[in-house]
Amino acid sequence: MYDKDGECSPHEQEFPSHTSQSTHPLRSLRKDPSMDTGKLELAAQRYREAKAALDGAYADVQVEAIAALQKGSDEPGDHAEVARITGWSEEQVQQLMRRAAEEGVEAS
């Protein structure tokens, strides 16, 4: 998912490419004229639910990071501490705070 600046969200990743050609799960599929989509529907539903949970958690982390920095002591290491906790770079934390300031987001 991309934000308004065209940046990829920190939690977004490409599909893993570490599987070899011979062990790739799609290699084991056989064409079957009587397609059963039940398992696909279940997997897709699990994926949608997991993605929604991940998106919600990401939004929560953003809100809490903004709140921590807005309520913090404005010490030089505050951005570094938020970056350490979230796993983001200090630049990503600074971008988040710039967007919060531009949009008038304030901690409650």
C-alpha positions as CSV (number, residue, x, y, z in Angstrom):
1,M,0.0,0.0,0.0
2,Y,1.3,3.4,-0.9
3,D,0.8,6.6,1.0
4,K,-0.1,10.0,-0.5
5,D,3.6,10.7,-1.3
6,G,3.9,7.4,-3.3
7,E,6.0,5.9,-0.5
8,C,5.6,2.2,0.3
9,S,4.3,1.6,3.9
10,P,7.0,0.2,6.2
11,H,4.9,-3.0,6.7
12,E,4.4,-3.7,3.0
13,Q,6.7,-6.2,1.5
14,E,7.1,-7.9,-1.9
15,F,6.1,-11.6,-2.1
16,P,9.1,-13.7,-1.1
17,S,11.3,-14.9,-3.9
18,H,13.5,-17.2,-1.8
19,T,11.7,-20.4,-2.9
20,S,13.5,-22.4,-5.6
21,Q,11.7,-23.2,-8.8
22,S,11.4,-26.9,-7.8
23,T,9.9,-26.3,-4.4
24,H,7.5,-23.4,-5.3
25,P,4.0,-24.2,-4.1
26,L,2.5,-23.4,-7.5
27,R,4.6,-26.0,-9.2
28,S,2.7,-28.8,-7.4
29,L,-0.7,-27.7,-8.8
30,R,-2.3,-29.9,-11.4
31,K,-4.8,-28.8,-13.9
32,D,-8.2,-30.2,-12.9
33,P,-11.2,-29.7,-15.1
34,S,-13.5,-29.7,-12.1
35,M,-12.1,-26.7,-10.3
36,D,-12.8,-26.6,-6.6
37,T,-12.4,-23.0,-5.2
38,G,-13.4,-23.7,-1.6
39,K,-9.9,-23.8,-0.3
40,L,-9.0,-20.7,-2.4
41,E,-12.0,-18.8,-0.9
42,L,-10.9,-19.8,2.6
43,A,-7.3,-18.7,2.0
44,A,-8.5,-15.5,0.4
45,Q,-10.7,-14.7,3.4
46,R,-7.9,-15.5,5.9
47,Y,-5.6,-13.2,3.8
48,R,-8.2,-10.3,3.9
49,E,-8.7,-10.7,7.6
50,A,-4.9,-10.8,8.3
51,K,-4.4,-7.7,6.0
52,A,-7.1,-5.8,7.8
53,A,-5.6,-6.7,11.2
54,L,-2.1,-5.6,9.9
55,D,-3.4,-2.4,8.5
56,G,-5.2,-1.6,11.8
57,A,-2.0,-2.4,13.9
58,Y,0.0,-0.2,11.6
59,A,-2.4,2.7,12.1
60,D,-2.3,2.1,15.8
61,V,1.6,2.2,15.8
62,Q,1.5,5.5,13.8
63,V,-0.9,7.1,16.2
64,E,1.1,6.0,19.3
65,A,4.4,7.1,17.7
66,I,2.9,10.5,17.0
67,A,1.5,10.7,20.5
68,A,4.8,9.7,22.2
69,L,6.8,12.3,20.2
70,Q,4.2,15.1,20.7
71,K,4.0,14.4,24.5
72,G,7.7,13.7,24.8
73,S,10.4,15.8,26.2
74,D,11.7,16.7,22.7
75,E,15.1,15.2,23.6
76,P,17.5,14.6,20.7
77,G,17.2,10.8,21.0
78,D,13.4,10.7,21.0
79,H,13.1,10.0,17.3
80,A,15.8,7.3,17.6
81,E,13.9,5.6,20.4
82,V,10.6,5.6,18.4
83,A,12.6,4.2,15.4
84,R,14.1,1.5,17.6
85,I,10.7,0.4,19.1
86,T,8.9,0.5,15.7
87,G,11.6,-0.9,13.6
88,W,11.4,2.1,11.3
89,S,14.3,4.3,10.3
90,E,14.6,7.7,11.9
91,E,13.9,9.2,8.5
92,Q,10.5,7.3,8.4
93,V,9.7,8.6,11.9
94,Q,10.6,12.2,10.8
95,Q,8.4,11.8,7.7
96,L,5.5,10.6,9.9
97,M,5.9,13.6,12.1
98,R,6.1,16.0,9.2
99,R,2.8,14.6,7.7
100,A,1.2,14.8,11.2
101,A,2.2,18.4,11.4
102,E,1.0,19.2,7.9
103,E,-2.3,17.5,8.5
104,G,-2.7,19.1,12.0
105,V,-2.7,15.8,13.8
106,E,-2.4,16.3,17.6
107,A,-2.1,13.7,20.3
108,S,-5.1,13.5,22.6
